[in-house]
């Protein structure tokens, strides 16, 4: 929408599976390559409103600092924890473990190098000291909002999976979790469930003719509806008959083609047989000539 484009900024943070970065997938990750963003940056209206940044990125809105980090950090922390949480704990309690670990460590990726390599010259971009106002952990984990030491930690969820996202109001410091639901079809769009000919009540108009007798005039709209439905049925039937006739013609044409092909094959086989017979006759004639020549030579010698 033009109003949304004129009043908003669109910030794209690359994820673990996006193009760019290094082969070892070390953090922080560089922005998306220009080959993937050229279609958006080539437009004048989008060039000033679209920002392709690194992962993580630090955004300052007024006096608030917002840190956005795209990674499946919850699953990695649970996999490499020394004392893992029990399986009967709910998602809310697991999110508390994640938030407390990140903020107490003052680091977005407190994992061993074997689990998540870090580019040490850029390690300062992963630090959370001093604590920012908002930390957005864009994880594929379930949605959660936790407040710890005057810091709001949000996880908007995975939009491709359940179409969930979070709207954060910077002025009120309030987060609202949202899910895009599929629009239910209206009654008018439910064509399959609707009958072909809707029932129409017979409208009767009681009037009085010139002689004063009461006559019932039936509304002719009902007849028009029924006639239109009958015409539709006839058109459908005619269409089906035409399609059936076309299919029959195609079948006949296929049979003719097959017959022609069989005839051609039979002729080719007959020609081959005739050629073989001619070869045999030539061989017999040659052998007979040789025998006659041999007998003539024998007679002359005698």
C-alpha positions, 0 to 999 in steps of 0.5 A: 500500500502506498501509505504503508510504504511512505510511513514505514521502514523495512529491515531484513535480517538474514537467517541461518539458512539465507545466502551469504556469509561464510561456509562455516556459518559463523556469527555475526552474519553479513547482510544479504548479497546484492544479487538477492536484493537488486530487484528491490533496491533498483526501485526508487520508492523502495530504495529509501525504505528498505534496509538490508542489515547484518545478523544480529542488528542494533536498532535505535528508536528514540531512546530505546535500543532494540536488538534483533537476532535471528537464530534457533538459539533455544534448541542449541542451548537446550542441546548443549546445556550441562543440566538440561531442563526436564521434558515435563516443563512447559514452553514458558518455563523453557523460555525463562531458561533461555532469557535468563541465560542470554541476559546473565551471560550478556551475550547472544550466543553463549555456546562453545565454538564447536556448536556455533563459530564466532567471528572474534573481530566482530564479537562485540556486536553479540554482546548485551552489555549494557542491557538493551530495552528490547531483545527480539530472538527470532527463533523457530520456538513458540512465541513468548514474552519475558521481562528480565532486569527491565529488558523485554525479550520477545520471540515472534515465532515462525511465520512460515509455520503458523503465520505468527508475528509480534507487533511492538509499540515503542511508545507504550512498550507493549508487545502484541502477539498476532496470528494470520488466520485463513479467511473463511469463505462467505456464504456467497462463495460456497458454490459447491454446497448451493443447489443448482436451482434454488427453491422459489416460492410461488408468489400469488397476487390476488387481484380483481378483474373488470367483472369483479371476479377474483383471479390468481396471477402467478408471478412469471419470475418462477417460470423464468428461473426454471426455464433458465435452469433448463437452458443451463442443463441443456447447454451442459448436456450439449457440451457433454455430448460434444466432448463425447463425440470428440473423444470418439473421433480421437479414438477412431483416429488412433485406431486408424493410425494403428491400422496404418502402422500395422499394415506398414509393418506387415508390408515391410516384413513381406518385403524382407521375406521376398528379399530373403527368398530372392537371395535363396534362389540366387544362391541355388542358381549359382550352385546349379551353375557350378555343378553344371560347369563341373560336369562339363569339365569332367566330360571333356577330361574323359 
